[in-house]
Amino acid sequence: MSDSMEHFPHLEDLVRDADRAVIEEQTMRVVLKAEQHHQHVRDQLQQVVTLGDQGKRISLGDDGPVLEPGTPMHKGFVTGIKVALHMVGDFPLKVVHSSEDDD
């Protein structure tokens, strides 16, 4: 049991109950849309990281500045995007259709 669970034992039941939920179809659509959006954001961030790691120029919009590889601005920008990608993390929910459920 984690420290927070020792201090607040009633939370253990809440967490256990939150491991699995059956939700209505409309709610599922919202969750799936949120998951798609989350993945789209991750894909965009990863694309910038990949370009930066390959030493490619990064353009910040049509009229924005172009970050040349090897410059402090380029390095800082790519590092910031890596931090953002880490902070976004994985989608916090796992969606499993009831027919795929093992229990």
C-alpha positions in Angstrom: 0.0 0.0 0.0 1.4 3.4 -0.9 2.0 6.2 1.7 -1.0 8.1 0.5 -3.2 5.0 0.9 -1.9 4.5 4.4 -2.9 8.1 5.3 -6.3 7.8 3.6 -7.4 4.2 3.6 -10.8 5.1 2.2 -9.1 6.0 -1.0 -8.1 2.4 -1.7 -11.8 1.5 -2.3 -12.2 4.5 -4.6 -9.1 3.5 -6.6 -10.1 -0.1 -6.8 -13.6 0.8 -8.1 -12.1 3.2 -10.7 -10.1 0.4 -12.3 -13.0 -0.6 -14.4 -16.3 1.0 -15.6 -19.1 0.2 -17.9 -20.1 3.4 -19.7 -22.8 4.4 -22.2 -22.2 4.6 -25.9 -22.3 8.4 -26.0 -19.8 8.6 -23.2 -17.6 6.1 -25.0 -17.6 8.2 -28.1 -16.4 11.2 -26.1 -13.6 9.1 -24.5 -12.5 7.8 -27.9 -12.5 11.3 -29.4 -10.4 12.5 -26.5 -8.0 9.5 -27.0 -7.7 10.4 -30.7 -7.0 14.0 -29.9 -4.4 13.0 -27.3 -2.7 10.7 -29.8 -2.7 13.4 -32.5 -1.0 15.8 -30.1 1.6 13.2 -29.3 2.2 12.4 -33.0 2.8 16.1 -33.7 5.2 16.5 -30.8 7.1 13.3 -31.8 7.4 14.6 -35.4 9.1 17.7 -34.2 11.4 15.7 -32.0 12.3 13.4 -34.9 13.1 16.3 -37.2 15.2 17.9 -34.5 17.1 14.7 -33.7 17.8 14.3 -37.5 19.3 17.8 -37.5 16.6 19.2 -39.8 15.6 22.9 -39.9 12.4 23.6 -38.0 10.0 26.2 -39.3 7.7 27.8 -36.9 4.7 28.6 -39.1 4.5 30.2 -42.6 5.8 33.6 -41.5 7.6 32.4 -38.4 11.3 32.0 -37.8 13.3 29.0 -39.0 15.4 27.3 -36.4 18.7 26.1 -37.9 20.2 22.9 -36.7 23.0 23.3 -34.1 21.9 26.7 -32.9 21.0 27.2 -29.3 17.4 28.1 -30.3 17.0 24.9 -32.2 18.5 22.8 -29.3 16.3 24.6 -26.8 13.2 24.3 -28.8 13.7 20.5 -29.4 14.5 20.0 -25.7 11.3 21.9 -24.8 9.2 19.7 -27.2 10.8 16.6 -25.6 9.7 17.8 -22.2 6.2 18.5 -23.5 6.0 15.0 -25.0 7.0 13.6 -21.7 4.5 15.7 -19.8 1.6 14.8 -22.2 2.5 11.1 -21.5 0.2 8.2 -22.3 -3.6 8.5 -22.5 -4.7 8.0 -18.9 -7.6 5.6 -19.8 -7.5 2.2 -21.4 -10.5 1.4 -23.5 -11.4 -2.3 -23.8 -14.6 -3.6 -25.4 -16.5 -5.9 -23.1 -15.9 -8.8 -25.5 -12.2 -8.3 -25.0 -12.4 -8.3 -21.2 -10.7 -11.4 -19.7 -12.8 -11.4 -16.5 
